[in-house]
């Protein structure tokens, strides 16, 4: 159970590189079911907030910018510098209370390959949830649809492609559980 109302996973069209700015705006806004002009300004606003949060030295500003982008963030959260929180679908990222993301982490909510991979993988957006009290080590990557459960530790440099059990430590690429039932005071 998450402290946030978590969105459902959705299928999205495979990546199709548009040749023009207007084609991109038209197709992207159609996928999002919104006006192209609104989509354009929202996208620019999102990038400005992303880069501000990426480089700004104060955690409170990084939190504020990511919340404005649509990321759901609880209380007492730390987001280190140079963290990438999904640019295309930030509203599918959920970070609960007392979570710490060390610097240079990546939290991703979507996979959007070219169509020629349609027999191998789908194109989708899935919510990615970091539950309360979790600690994500420096340069870790949390992939779409993963839930990092309560009071778990993702070791530095880990690539997490499966849910992390509660009160456990994962390490490596792909991340594997190396310790369970952590005693947290």
Secondary structure as UniProt FT lines:
FT   STRAND          10..11
FT   HELIX           21..31
FT   TURN            32..33
FT   HELIX           36..55
FT   HELIX           59..69
FT   STRAND          72..73
FT   STRAND          78..79
FT   TURN            81..82
FT   STRAND          84..85
FT   HELIX           90..92
FT   STRAND          93..95
FT   TURN            97..98
FT   STRAND          100..101
FT   TURN            103..104
FT   STRAND          106..107
FT   STRAND          110..111
FT   HELIX           115..117
FT   TURN            118..120
FT   STRAND          124..125
FT   STRAND          128..130
FT   TURN            132..133
FT   STRAND          135..136
FT   TURN            138..139
FT   STRAND          141..142
FT   TURN            144..145
FT   STRAND          147..148
FT   TURN            150..151
FT   STRAND          153..154
FT   TURN            156..157
FT   STRAND          159..160
FT   TURN            166..167
FT   STRAND          169..171
FT   TURN            174..175
FT   STRAND          176..179
//
